[in-house]
Amino acid sequence: MKRNSIILFVIVLLISGKVSVFAQEQQPNILFILTDDQRYDSVKTFNKAIDGQEMSSLGYIESPEVDKLAAQGTTFINTYCQAAGCAPSRAVMHQGRYPFRSGIYEFEWHNNVAEHMEPSLPEQLATMGYQTFHVGKLGYRLKGLTEDGKTKSHKVYQTDIDFRRLGFEGLTDYTYGSIKEIDGKLLNPPVTRVELFVTPEGEFEYVCDELISQRKEYKTVAKELTEKYDLIRHYKKGTKESNSKGMIISGVSPQPAGKTRDGYYTHFLNEYLINENQQFNAGKLKFKGVDPSKPVFAHIGYDFPHTPVLPPADYRERFQKHTYKIPKITDKELQAIPEQVKRLVNNKYTDHMTEEDLQKMIQDYYAFCAYGDRLVGKAANDFIAYSEKHKQPWMIIYVCGDHGWKLNEHGATSKFTPWEWDTHNPMIVVSSDKKKFPAGKIVREFTEFVDIAPTALGAAGADLTNEKFEYLDGLDLSKTVSKEAPIRDYIIGETHAVIGPRAFIRTKDYVLSVKTRPSRKEGENMKWALSASWEDLDPALYDSKKDPQEINNVAFDKKYQKIAKKMKDKLLNIVLGDNRVEINWGRWGEGTKIYRSNFAAGAHDYKLKL
């Protein structure tokens, strides 16, 4: 074969992706794995790096698969979320923007027409030649708008297997939603927010007060299912546990391992990957498998360990053999909690619950995480196997929770607060390119959820210095590894859900959170906090060196006044004055009226000397 012919032959192979030595020149396949409400102490690797021991301070855990991912890739151990609530946190990840830059603070529907909006991560990747796939929980509440300003559904992923659609196909153990008929008979009116438990035989079992009002025969069902699945629901102090109200914080899945919601998510990711250019079914739903000629961006949104906490029976049984330390709150701590944060504590208070109930709550939470760990491992292995089969480069971004969860710390369960357990969520990036993301490396610099989008885009070949990507607030994590990215002295966040408008700033030694306004109304009192008194800001300041559990609020201690003022000024200048955006989104995300505040442009410079 002549020299020119050889060169031409190699070029053809290169274009077709069949020359493995040049694999890193291709756009990598990317898998984004996200869990829901998961604490970092459910993973041994994270505990070892953060607390110096493999087991949680509460007791026994299992995480062999995520530990393998950490050994294969780079762990960003000091990653924090920007909003301790599902929807605003997922908006951060999909947009690469802080809440104060996107205007998404709670669970509001929003649209892609508002003048400051930019395409989401999967939409950007689609313009770069990627095929995009999602299965499971998304929680990114984006709508489109018609010409007359009405909302319409907007497809963020090209192939989207929604968790509720799977649930109503019976491909799960539990789901919830609206139903129009039951047992072949129409309901009038239709029932909303009904819980559906699915038996191994594929039969639905319903729990809903609305249903009981129409069908008296279901009155005893809630009690029967509570006993059948050993359910414990959160109940408020001074009330008796309800059979049909309150989030399920303990119980057993109706289905065996692999046949739960999360089990089916893992299954259908693999179905997508093995049915190349072929149709595959999810019950009555039909989808087309991956096209190997294009790079793929796949996102799997797991539900575990979000409520209902229903681990499979074999996992539950194993974890019930272990006794856990139950955190307790003192009257002194409760009195020092800021009034704004105390709303959540009072609403999700658990310290009044029995020792037996709290023990089961903790056992089942970690059992659920251990089961999910197995699924994460399978999803990662399936994805790597697909990529290596086609000699294509790949990258996996694993995020431990869209935020954290309390297990009676501060006397409560749930999330929504700026405490460590709600906001500290390490990430792992595993890549076929070991130079960019070395195996077994632990990065201790601060990283944030805003870094996920630029990391994926950078790996896909985007020129992040182009003005097209100026809207991104995060950093490419490969640059953090190579020390080309700025080093953060602090991380910031803001959430309005449940507790009301509150922002936080964290350094390696301190964390401060303050109330940012007296009401939630968009565009109103945007600068209120700048002139409000220290008392009206309802502050919480913790000295992480002396008080790692964040129990002693020193916001009013004279010894910390200078530190508190520096942190407050930095935080408020950033979240209130460095290109802040607020939108009156409307009930269904149809609004486009925008409010801006930019009195401290450039305040977010990563630097804060205390």
C-alpha positions in Angstrom: 0.0 0.0 0.0 1.4 3.4 -1.0 2.2 6.0 1.6 -0.7 8.4 0.5 -3.1 5.5 0.5 -2.0 4.5 4.1 -2.5 8.1 5.3 -6.0 8.2 3.7 -6.8 4.8 5.3 -5.8 6.1 8.7 -7.9 9.2 8.3 -10.9 7.2 7.4 -10.4 5.0 10.5 -9.9 8.1 12.6 -13.1 9.6 11.4 -15.0 6.4 12.0 -13.6 6.2 15.6 -11.9 2.8 15.0 -8.3 3.8 15.8 -8.1 3.3 19.6 -4.8 5.1 19.9 -6.5 8.3 18.9 -9.6 7.7 21.1 -8.9 10.6 23.3 -9.3 13.0 20.3 -13.0 12.0 20.1 -15.8 13.5 22.1 -16.2 11.2 25.2 -19.4 9.5 26.1 -20.6 11.0 29.3 -22.7 9.5 32.1 -24.0 11.8 34.8 -25.2 9.8 37.9 -27.2 11.7 40.5 -28.7 10.4 43.7 -31.4 12.1 45.8 -31.1 13.3 49.4 -27.9 11.3 50.0 -25.6 12.2 52.9 -21.8 11.9 52.3 -21.4 9.7 55.3 -23.1 6.8 53.5 -19.9 6.3 51.5 -16.7 4.9 53.1 -14.3 6.8 50.8 -15.9 10.1 51.7 -15.9 9.4 55.5 -12.2 8.3 55.4 -11.2 11.6 53.7 -13.5 13.9 55.7 -13.7 12.3 59.2 -10.7 9.9 59.2 -12.8 6.7 59.6 -14.6 4.5 57.1 -17.9 4.1 59.0 -20.4 6.8 59.6 -20.2 8.4 63.0 -23.7 7.0 63.5 -22.7 3.4 62.6 -22.4 0.8 59.9 -22.5 1.6 56.1 -21.7 -0.2 52.9 -20.5 1.4 49.6 -18.2 -1.0 47.7 -19.2 0.2 44.2 -18.8 4.0 44.8 -15.5 3.2 46.6 -14.4 1.4 43.3 -15.4 4.6 41.3 -13.3 6.7 43.7 -10.3 4.3 43.3 -10.7 4.6 39.5 -11.1 8.4 39.3 -10.8 11.7 41.1 -12.8 12.6 44.2 -13.7 16.2 44.8 -14.3 15.8 48.5 -15.2 19.3 49.4 -18.1 19.8 47.0 -21.1 21.7 48.2 -24.6 22.2 46.7 -25.9 25.7 46.0 -29.5 25.1 47.2 -30.5 22.4 49.7 -33.7 21.6 47.8 -34.3 19.2 44.9 -35.5 21.5 42.1 -33.2 24.5 42.7 -30.2 22.3 43.1 -31.0 20.4 39.9 -31.4 23.7 38.1 -27.9 24.6 39.2 -26.5 21.4 37.8 -28.3 21.6 34.5 -27.6 25.3 33.9 -24.2 25.8 35.6 -25.5 28.9 37.3 -26.0 30.0 40.9 -29.7 30.5 42.0 -29.1 34.3 42.2 -28.0 34.3 38.5 -30.8 32.0 37.1 -33.6 33.3 39.3 -34.6 29.8 40.3 -34.8 29.6 44.1 -37.5 27.1 45.0 -39.7 24.6 43.1 -41.1 27.2 40.6 -41.8 26.3 37.0 -39.7 28.4 34.7 -39.3 28.9 31.0 -36.6 29.1 28.4 -37.8 32.3 26.8 -36.8 34.8 29.6 -34.1 37.0 28.2 -31.4 35.9 30.6 -31.9 32.1 30.0 -29.4 29.9 28.2 -29.7 26.3 26.9 -29.4 23.6 29.5 -26.4 21.3 29.6 -28.0 18.5 27.6 -29.3 21.0 25.0 -25.9 22.5 24.7 -24.4 19.1 24.2 -27.0 18.3 21.6 -25.8 21.3 19.5 -22.3 19.8 19.8 -23.4 16.5 18.2 -24.4 14.5 21.3 -27.4 12.3 21.6 -29.0 12.8 25.0 -30.7 10.3 27.3 -32.4 10.5 30.7 -34.0 8.0 32.9 -35.5 8.4 36.4 -36.1 11.6 38.4 -35.2 14.8 36.6 -36.6 17.6 38.8 -35.6 20.3 36.3 -38.9 22.2 36.0 -38.4 23.9 32.6 -41.3 24.8 30.3 -41.5 26.3 26.9 -43.8 29.2 25.8 -46.1 29.4 22.9 -46.4 32.7 20.9 -49.4 33.8 23.0 -47.4 33.3 26.2 -48.9 30.0 27.3 -46.7 27.2 28.7 -46.0 24.0 26.9 -43.9 21.0 27.6 -40.2 21.4 26.8 -38.0 18.4 26.1 -34.6 18.9 27.7 -33.4 15.4 26.8 -34.0 13.8 23.4 -34.9 10.5 25.0 -36.5 10.8 28.4 -37.9 7.9 30.4 -39.8 9.6 33.2 -40.1 7.9 36.5 -43.8 8.5 36.9 -44.5 7.0 33.5 -42.6 3.9 34.5 -44.6 3.8 37.7 -47.9 3.8 36.0 -46.7 1.0 33.8 -46.2 -1.0 37.0 -42.4 -1.0 36.5 -41.6 0.0 40.0 -42.3 -0.7 43.6 -43.8 2.7 44.5 -45.0 5.8 42.7 -47.4 8.6 43.2 -49.5 10.9 41.0 -53.1 11.5 39.7 -55.5 8.8 38.7 -58.8 9.1 36.9 -60.2 5.6 37.4 -59.7 2.6 39.7 -60.8 -1.0 39.1 -62.2 0.1 35.8 -64.5 2.8 37.3 -64.1 6.5 36.8 -63.4 8.8 39.8 -65.2 12.0 40.1 -63.3 14.2 40.6 -60.0 12.5 39.6 -57.7 11.8 42.6 -54.4 13.7 42.9 -51.3 12.7 44.9 -52.3 9.1 45.4 -49.6 6.7 46.5 -49.3 3.4 44.5 -47.5 0.4 45.9 -46.9 -2.3 43.3 -46.9 -5.9 44.3 -44.6 -8.6 42.7 -47.7 -9.8 40.8 -48.0 -6.3 39.2 -51.1 -5.3 41.2 -51.6 -1.7 42.5 -52.3 -0.9 46.1 -53.6 2.6 46.7 -53.2 5.0 49.7 -55.0 8.4 49.5 -57.4 10.3 51.7 -59.1 11.7 48.6 -59.7 8.2 47.4 -61.2 7.2 50.8 -63.8 10.0 50.5 -65.1 8.5 47.2 -64.6 4.8 47.9 -65.2 3.8 51.5 -63.9 0.4 50.9 -60.3 1.9 50.9 -60.7 3.2 54.4 -58.8 0.3 56.0 -56.2 0.0 53.2 -53.8 2.6 54.6 -53.7 0.7 57.9 -53.3 -2.6 56.2 -50.4 -1.4 54.0 -48.7 0.3 57.0 -48.6 -3.0 58.7 -47.7 -5.0 55.6 -44.7 -2.9 54.7 -43.8 -1.9 58.3 -44.2 1.8 57.4 -43.1 4.6 59.7 -44.3 8.1 58.6 -43.0 11.3 60.0 -45.5 12.7 62.5 -45.4 16.0 64.4 -44.9 16.4 68.1 -48.1 16.0 70.1 -49.9 14.0 67.3 -50.4 10.4 66.7 -48.8 8.7 63.7 -51.1 8.8 60.7 -51.7 5.8 58.4 -51.9 7.9 55.3 -50.2 11.2 55.9 -46.6 12.2 56.4 -43.4 11.2 54.5 -42.4 7.5 54.8 -39.1 7.5 56.6 -38.9 3.8 57.2 -40.3 0.6 55.6 -39.7 -2.3 53.3 -40.1 -2.3 49.5 -42.9 -4.4 48.0 -40.4 -5.6 45.4 -37.1 -7.6 45.5 -33.8 -5.9 44.7 -33.6 -5.0 41.0 -37.4 -4.5 40.6 -37.7 -1.2 42.5 -37.9 2.2 40.8 -34.2 2.6 41.0 -33.6 -0.9 39.8 -35.7 -0.3 36.7 -33.8 3.0 36.0 -30.5 1.0 35.9 -32.2 -1.7 33.7 -33.4 0.8 31.1 -30.1 2.6 30.9 -28.6 -0.7 29.9 -31.5 -1.4 27.5 -30.8 1.9 25.8 -27.1 1.0 25.4 -27.5 -2.6 24.2 -30.4 -2.0 21.8 -28.2 0.0 19.3 -30.5 1.7 16.8 -33.2 -0.7 17.8 -36.5 -0.2 19.5 -36.9 -1.4 23.1 -40.0 -1.3 25.3 -40.7 -0.1 28.8 -44.2 -1.6 29.4 -46.3 0.0 26.7 -43.8 2.8 26.2 -41.4 2.5 23.2 -38.0 4.0 22.9 -35.1 3.8 20.5 -31.7 2.6 21.6 -28.3 4.4 21.3 -26.7 5.3 17.9 -23.0 4.3 18.3 -22.0 6.7 15.5 -22.6 9.6 17.9 -21.3 10.5 21.3 -23.9 10.0 24.1 -24.7 12.1 27.2 -26.7 9.9 29.5 -28.2 11.0 32.8 -29.6 8.6 35.4 -31.5 10.3 38.2 -31.9 7.9 41.1 -34.6 8.3 43.7 -32.8 6.6 46.6 -32.5 7.5 49.5 -35.3 10.1 49.1 -38.6 9.2 50.9 -40.3 6.9 50.8 -37.4 5.0 52.3 -38.1 1.5 51.2 -35.0 -0.7 50.9 -35.5 -4.3 49.5 -36.1 -6.9 52.2 -32.7 -8.5 52.1 -30.9 -5.2 52.5 -33.3 -4.1 55.3 -32.8 -7.4 57.2 -29.0 -7.1 57.0 -28.9 -3.5 58.3 -31.4 -4.2 61.1 -28.7 -6.3 62.7 -26.7 -3.0 63.4 -27.4 -0.5 66.2 -26.9 3.1 65.4 -26.1 6.1 67.5 -29.0 8.5 67.4 -28.1 12.2 67.4 -29.9 14.3 70.0 -30.7 18.0 70.3 -30.4 20.0 73.5 -32.7 22.8 74.6 -29.6 25.1 74.4 -29.0 24.2 70.8 -32.7 24.5 69.9 -32.9 28.0 71.4 -29.8 29.2 69.5 -31.2 28.1 66.1 -32.2 31.1 63.9 -36.0 31.6 63.8 -36.0 31.2 60.0 -34.2 27.8 60.2 -36.3 26.8 63.2 -39.3 26.7 60.8 -37.9 23.6 59.2 -36.8 22.1 62.5 -40.3 22.5 64.0 -42.0 21.2 60.8 -39.7 18.1 60.5 -38.9 17.7 64.2 -38.0 14.0 65.0 -36.4 14.1 68.4 -39.8 13.4 70.0 -40.1 10.1 68.1 -39.5 6.8 69.9 -36.0 5.3 70.1 -37.3 2.3 68.1 -38.7 4.5 65.3 -35.5 6.6 65.1 -33.4 3.4 65.0 -35.4 2.1 62.1 -35.3 5.4 60.3 -31.5 5.4 60.4 -31.1 1.6 59.6 -33.4 1.9 56.6 -31.8 5.0 55.3 -28.3 3.4 55.2 -29.8 0.2 53.9 -31.4 2.1 51.0 -28.0 3.8 50.3 -26.3 0.4 50.2 -28.8 -1.0 47.8 -28.4 2.1 45.6 -24.7 1.7 45.7 -25.1 -1.7 44.0 -27.2 0.0 41.2 -24.7 2.8 40.7 -22.0 0.2 40.2 -24.0 -1.6 37.6 -24.9 1.5 35.7 -21.2 2.6 35.6 -20.0 -0.8 34.5 -22.7 -1.0 31.7 -21.7 2.4 30.5 -18.0 1.7 30.5 -18.6 -1.7 28.7 -20.6 0.1 26.0 -17.9 2.7 25.5 -15.0 0.2 25.4 -16.9 -2.1 23.0 -16.9 0.8 20.5 -13.4 1.9 21.5 -14.8 5.3 22.5 -13.5 7.6 25.3 -15.8 8.0 28.3 -16.3 10.0 31.4 -18.6 9.4 34.5 -19.7 12.2 36.8 -21.1 10.8 40.0 -22.7 13.2 42.5 -23.6 12.0 46.0 -27.0 13.6 46.4 -28.6 16.7 45.0 -28.2 17.8 48.6 -27.9 16.0 51.9 -30.3 14.9 54.7 -30.6 15.1 58.4 -31.1 11.9 60.5 -32.2 13.7 63.7 -29.2 16.0 63.7 -30.4 19.4 65.0 -33.5 17.4 66.1 -35.0 17.1 62.7 -35.0 15.2 59.4 -35.3 16.5 55.8 -33.1 19.2 54.1 -33.5 22.9 53.1 -31.1 24.3 55.7 -27.5 25.6 55.3 -26.0 23.1 57.8 -23.2 20.7 56.8 -25.4 17.6 56.6 -27.7 19.4 54.1 -25.1 20.9 51.8 -21.9 18.8 51.7 -22.1 16.5 48.7 -18.8 15.1 47.3 -18.4 14.3 43.6 -16.3 11.7 41.7 -15.2 12.1 38.1 -13.9 8.9 36.4 -12.5 9.1 32.9 -10.7 7.0 30.4 -8.3 10.0 30.3 -6.3 9.4 33.4 -4.2 12.4 32.9 -7.2 14.8 33.3 -8.7 12.8 36.1 -6.1 10.6 37.8 -7.1 7.4 39.5 -7.4 7.5 43.3 -6.7 11.2 43.5 -8.5 13.3 46.2 -9.0 17.1 45.5 -9.6 19.1 48.7 -10.1 22.5 47.2 -13.7 23.8 47.4 -15.9 22.8 44.4 -19.5 23.4 43.7 -22.5 22.0 41.8 -22.1 24.9 39.3 -18.9 23.1 38.1 -20.8 20.1 36.6 -22.0 21.8 33.4 -18.6 23.4 32.5 -16.8 20.1 33.2 -19.1 18.1 30.8 -19.0 20.8 28.2 -15.2 21.2 28.4 -14.8 17.4 28.0 -17.0 17.6 25.0 -14.7 20.1 23.3 -16.4 23.4 24.1 -14.2 26.4 24.2 -15.3 27.8 27.6 -13.4 31.0 27.0 -15.8 31.8 24.1 -18.4 34.5 25.0 -21.1 31.9 24.2 -20.3 30.3 27.6 -19.8 33.5 29.7 -23.1 32.7 31.5 -21.5 29.7 33.2 -20.7 30.4 36.9 -18.7 27.2 37.5 -15.2 25.9 36.7 -14.1 23.0 34.6 -13.0 20.4 37.2 -10.2 19.2 34.9 -8.7 22.6 35.4 -9.1 22.3 39.1 -7.2 19.1 39.0 -4.4 20.6 37.0 -4.4 23.7 39.2 -5.1 26.0 36.3 -8.5 27.1 37.8 -8.8 29.7 40.6 -8.7 28.4 44.1 -11.9 29.3 46.1 -11.6 30.7 49.6 -15.3 30.1 50.0 -18.5 28.6 48.5 -21.9 30.2 48.4 -25.5 29.2 48.2 -29.0 30.4 48.6 -32.4 28.7 49.0 -35.9 30.0 49.7 -37.8 26.7 49.9 -39.6 26.0 53.2 -37.6 28.3 55.4 -37.8 31.5 53.3 -35.1 33.6 51.6 -31.7 32.7 53.1 -28.1 32.7 51.8 -25.0 31.1 53.1 -21.2 31.4 52.7 -18.7 28.8 53.9 -14.9 29.0 54.3 -12.7 26.2 55.5 -13.1 27.5 59.1 -16.5 29.1 59.3 -20.0 29.1 57.9 -22.5 32.0 58.0 -26.1 32.1 56.9 -28.4 35.1 57.0 -32.0 36.0 56.0 -31.9 38.0 52.8 -35.3 39.6 52.7 -38.6 39.8 54.6 -40.7 38.2 51.8 -40.4 36.0 48.8 -42.0 38.5 46.3 -39.8 38.9 43.2 -38.2 42.3 42.7 -39.3 43.6 46.1 -36.9 44.6 48.8 -34.0 43.2 46.9 -31.5 45.3 49.0 -33.3 44.9 52.3 -30.5 43.0 53.9 -27.9 45.7 53.3 -29.5 48.0 55.8 -31.2 45.5 58.1 -30.0 45.1 61.6 -27.8 42.1 62.6 -30.8 40.8 64.7 -33.2 41.2 61.7 -30.8 39.2 59.6 -31.4 36.3 61.9 -27.8 35.1 61.6 -26.2 31.8 62.3 -22.3 31.6 62.5 -20.5 28.4 63.3 -16.8 27.9 64.0 -16.1 24.7 62.1 -12.7 24.1 63.8 -14.1 24.1 67.3 -17.7 23.0 66.4 -17.7 20.7 63.4 -21.3 19.6 64.2 -22.5 23.2 63.9 -24.3 23.3 67.2 -23.1 26.5 68.9 -24.3 29.6 67.1 -21.7 32.3 67.8 -23.2 35.0 65.6 -23.7 37.3 68.7 -20.4 36.4 70.3 -18.2 39.6 70.4 -15.1 37.6 69.7 -16.5 36.8 66.2 -17.8 40.2 65.3 -15.0 41.0 62.8 -15.2 37.6 61.1 -19.0 37.8 60.9 -19.0 41.3 59.3 -16.5 40.3 56.6 -18.4 37.2 55.8 -21.7 39.0 55.8 -20.5 41.8 53.5 -18.9 39.4 51.1 -22.0 37.2 51.0 -24.5 40.0 50.5 -22.4 41.8 47.9 -22.3 38.6 45.9 -25.8 37.2 46.1 -27.6 40.5 46.2 -25.4 42.7 44.1 -23.3 40.8 41.6 -25.7 40.4 38.7 -28.6 39.1 40.7 -31.7 38.0 38.8 -35.3 37.6 40.0 -38.2 36.5 37.7 -41.9 36.6 38.3 -42.2 33.1 36.7 -46.0 32.8 37.3 -47.8 29.7 38.4 -46.8 27.5 35.4 -43.6 29.3 34.4 -45.2 31.6 31.9 -43.7 34.8 33.3 -40.8 36.7 31.7 -40.6 39.9 33.8 -37.1 40.2 35.0 -35.6 42.2 37.9 -31.9 42.8 38.2 -29.5 44.1 40.9 -25.9 44.8 40.0 -24.5 47.3 42.6 -21.4 45.1 43.4 -20.4 43.7 40.0 -17.4 41.5 40.3 -17.8 40.9 44.0 -17.6 37.1 43.4 -13.9 36.8 42.9 -13.2 33.6 45.0 -11.2 35.6 47.6 -12.0 36.2 51.2 -9.3 36.8 53.8 -10.4 36.5 57.4 
